[in-house]
Amino acid sequence: MTANDQDRSPGSRRAQTDQAAAGSWPRPLEGVRIIDFSQLLPGPYCTHLLTEMGAETIKVEPPAGDPLRKINPAKFDFYNRGKRSVCIDAKKQGASEFLLRLIADADVLIEGFRPGVMQSLGLGFEAARACNPHLIYASITGYGQDGPYARRPGHDVNFVAAAGYFADALDINNTALQRPRLRISDICAAMSTAFTVAALLRIPRPMRSATRLDASMFDTLAHLMLPPILGMTAETADDPTLRRDVLADVAIYDTADGRAISIGTLEDKFWAALVAALRDRFPRIANPAWTRRAGRTDDKRRVAALLREIVGSMTLAEIEQCLSTDEICWTPVVRGTELLRDPQLLARGLLAESANGRQPSSWVALDGCRAPAGEPAPALGEHSREIRAAYRSEDRSNRT
């Protein structure tokens, strides 16, 4: 192989550049192998992001399979598309020997069990490091590997509550405790772990020492919640609406026909555009004291009361007609399946056709291209036979 050929090998920078120039999705992690022991959302979404960037992911499942297969098949298909599935009862005698051979040939291991479970299976960090001194060993748990909560069970709703999410309020009209619409701690932990793994993979394999990555849903969300909480006073902790960044004109308002809109006129120029659109019908909104940000913040309760009155007197269709200019920061609150017909979503190519029907495409475009939907999620144990055959011999040579 010549130096030029080597430069064009899969995953090389030259190969990625050539792919992008040709109008195809680059695969910067091509050649990276991941062993994924995780289930449900955090670990599978983490490995989905890495798989989408070209990594090969082997999903290790128990005989009953990942529970998400039954809980929400559509989500399972999305988080696990393009992966290979091997089904094995890790508790059975001899299972750990086979799994350690898989681990020995991998770049990354992802697991999401409570602390101590992988060790009990003979697959803990020390055992994995002994057979693969270059491994990135990532654990995504609820509360981390140590601390008083480490062995507590939990799910996203618990981690969100424990990490201070509900200590903060950003909407003057809605300070009630409401669960986020997304499993936000799961997703944040998945994304931060994927980012860290990708960064560690920048270290050439022969130069990389085995690394233990200790991520948790609690840690990731607490990290995001600490800045606003550290800025609280006794007064604003008791009533978050007193904070300077809780604004009347950056909030959700209900319409007359049971819908809702978001208003986000943080800057004065956008407030001026809103006033211009509404002043003929609602002259009180043209209050000169509210022209500047500081005036609207100081008088936020009166601003909020007037916006509730204005929006609450109009249907969504009337508001859309009134606020038709592109210079106003507002949007309707999308509900149900409306997003699937949204012209911006369709124009951006955020839906992709796959063997399992429409699925989300990649969340980012590279040189105008999005990742193809690729292969569908595997059936339980679909690749067990070929993977077992490939790793049957204990003398299999590992990558250096």
Buried (B, 14 or more C-beta within 10 A) or exposed (E): EEEEEEBBEEBBEEBBBBBBEEEBBBBBBBBBBBBBBBBBBBBBBBBBBBBBBBBBBBBBBBEEBBEBBEEBEEBBBBBBBBBBBBBBEBEEEEBBEBBBBBBBBBBBBBBBBBBEBBEEBBBBBEBBBBBBEBBBBBBBBBBBBEEEBBEBEBBBEBBBBBBBBBEBBBBBBEBEEEEEEEBBBBBBBBBBBBEBBBEBBEEEBEEBEBBBBBBBBBBBBBEBBEEBEEEBEEEBBEEBBBBEEBBBBBBBBBBEEEBBBBBBBBEBEBBBBBBBBBEEEBEEBBBEEBBEBEBBBBBBEBBBEBBBEBBEEBEBEBBEEBBEEEEBBBEBBBEEEEEEEEEEBEEEEBBBEBEBEEBEBBEEBBBEBBBBBBEBBBEBBBBBEEBBEEBEEEEEEEEE
